[in-house]
Amino acid sequence: MNFAKAMKNPSATFGTPEAVEASTEFTNEQKRAILRQWKDQLDHLQSTSNESMLGPESNGSGAECMRRVVNALIRLDDADSP
């Protein structure tokens, strides 16, 4: 799997935040970068929705996906903690 492609569009590449977390093709550092990118994209979609420019995430699924992305980041951080 291509890291640059995953960074460009994490949701299309993986489908779920948990799939990023479970990937054996990337280091935990790379997984965190991909998940942070996904979070940034969701933040952007949310701000667009707040400006009444509703996108595909405006139905509430964006908030659920954001929660899952953040939880995956937390689990990766916990896995790397001594």
C-alpha positions as CSV (number, residue, x, y, z in Angstrom):
1,M,0.0,0.0,0.0
2,N,1.2,3.5,-0.8
3,F,1.7,5.9,2.1
4,A,1.3,9.0,-0.1
5,K,-2.0,7.6,-1.4
6,A,-3.2,6.8,2.1
7,M,-2.3,10.3,3.3
8,K,-4.2,11.9,0.4
9,N,-7.5,10.1,1.1
10,P,-7.4,7.9,4.2
11,S,-11.2,7.1,4.1
12,A,-11.1,5.9,0.5
13,T,-7.9,3.9,1.1
14,F,-8.9,2.2,4.4
15,G,-12.7,2.6,4.8
16,T,-12.5,2.7,8.6
17,P,-10.1,4.2,11.2
18,E,-9.8,0.7,12.7
19,A,-8.4,-0.6,9.4
20,V,-5.6,2.0,9.6
21,E,-4.9,0.9,13.2
22,A,-4.8,-2.8,12.2
23,S,-2.6,-2.3,9.2
24,T,0.6,-4.2,9.2
25,E,2.0,-2.2,6.3
26,F,2.8,1.0,8.2
27,T,4.6,1.9,11.4
28,N,2.6,3.3,14.3
29,E,4.1,6.7,13.5
30,Q,2.8,6.4,9.9
31,K,-0.6,5.2,11.2
32,R,-0.8,8.3,13.5
33,A,0.0,10.6,10.5
34,I,-2.7,9.0,8.4
35,L,-5.3,9.2,11.2
36,R,-4.3,12.9,11.9
37,Q,-4.8,13.6,8.2
38,W,-8.2,11.9,8.3
39,K,-9.1,14.0,11.4
40,D,-8.0,17.2,9.6
41,Q,-10.2,16.3,6.6
42,L,-13.2,15.6,8.9
43,D,-12.5,19.0,10.7
44,H,-12.6,20.7,7.3
45,L,-15.8,19.0,6.3
46,Q,-17.3,20.0,9.7
47,S,-16.3,23.7,9.2
48,T,-17.8,23.6,5.7
49,S,-21.0,22.2,7.2
50,N,-21.1,25.0,9.8
51,E,-20.9,27.5,6.9
52,S,-24.1,25.9,5.5
53,M,-22.1,24.3,2.7
54,L,-23.4,20.8,3.6
55,G,-21.3,17.9,2.3
56,P,-21.6,14.2,2.5
57,E,-20.6,14.2,6.2
58,S,-23.4,16.5,7.2
59,N,-25.8,13.7,8.2
60,G,-24.0,13.1,11.5
61,S,-21.7,10.3,10.3
62,G,-18.8,12.7,10.4
63,A,-19.1,13.1,14.1
64,E,-19.1,9.3,14.6
65,C,-16.2,8.8,12.3
66,M,-14.3,11.6,14.1
67,R,-14.9,9.8,17.4
68,R,-13.5,6.6,15.9
69,V,-10.4,8.3,14.5
70,V,-9.6,10.0,17.8
71,N,-10.1,6.6,19.6
72,A,-7.7,4.9,17.2
73,L,-5.1,7.6,17.8
74,I,-5.5,7.2,21.6
75,R,-5.1,3.4,21.3
76,L,-1.9,3.8,19.1
77,D,-0.5,6.3,21.7
78,D,-1.3,3.9,24.5
79,A,0.4,1.0,22.6
80,D,3.6,3.0,22.4
81,S,3.6,4.1,26.0
82,P,5.9,2.2,28.4
